[in-house]
Amino acid sequence: MKKIALPLINNMLSPHFGNCTQFKIYYVENRAIVKEDLFPAPSHQPGSFPNWLVNKGISDIITGGIGLKAIEIFNKHKINVFVGVNIKDTKELVQDYIDGILETDGNLCNH
């Protein structure tokens, strides 16, 4: 089962990973969304969001901008990071991921 996390602000995909207030996690099995959870983001300290998601067993991250340090933590744990995703309904983004049509532009933050 895949666990796909998206950082949210105001119930929409956050344009910057580190500024999110919640995380939506979708559980995908056999190319279908089987469950979803919403969690408040933990207190934001350097590395806190990535490590919290690692502990949740996340397999993939879909986000707007994200810093290189966060990506390094995810890469260390073999978590796929899809960066530079346009803001739209999170369920649509996950379905695009499932269908292999998720569009990214590689937008990284400069820290």
Buried (B, 14 or more C-beta within 10 A) or exposed (E): EBBBBBBBBEEEBBBBBBBBEBBBBBBBEEEEBEEBEEBEBEEEEEEBBBBBBBEEEBBBBBBBBBBEBBBEBBEEBEBBBBBBBEEEEBEEBBBBBBEEEBEBEEBBBEE
